[in-house]
Every structure is written in structure tokens, then in C-alpha cells.
Amino acid sequence: MEIEKRIIKYIEVNSISKNVIAEVLNIDIEKFSMERERSWSAEEMLQICAYLGIAPEKI
């Protein structure tokens, strides 16, 4: 979950729309909340990293 928090922080710091990412990647917008109950799947994490242009191992 720590990696997810870092990605969400990256999204916020860079003023990237969570709504756009969720819509483009077909991921539930609630998964972009720091208070969410469910973690991202490995596939979702890789899709988000690819969309953002960041390598998962660099996070």
C-alpha cells in the first residue's frame, strides 16, 4: 500500500486528474483515495504507471 500512496502523491503533486486516469484506464475512482479499503491489483498498478510514464521500480 505504501507504493500506492507514493503514486497518489505523485499524481497530486503534478496536478494530474485522478478522474481522467480512472476514466481512461477504467479503474474505480475510489481507488485513488488515501482512505480506500481495497488495494490496486498488479495490473492496475502497471496500467497507472504506464499512463503516468513512470517505471514501477523507480517509485
URVENTA-V197612 format. One record per backbone hydrogen bond with DSSP energy under -1.0 kcal/mol. NH is the residue of the N-H (numbers start at 0). CO is the residue of the C=O. Records with the same first field share a line. If there is no record, write none. Layout:
NH->CO + CO
This chain:
4->0
5->1
6->2
7->3
8->4
9->5
10->6
11->7
12->8
13->9
14->11
15->10
20->16
21->17
22->18
23->19
24->20
26->21
30->27
31->28
32->29
35->32
44->40
45->41
46->42
47->43
48->44
49->45
50->46
51->47
52->48
53->48
57->54
58->55
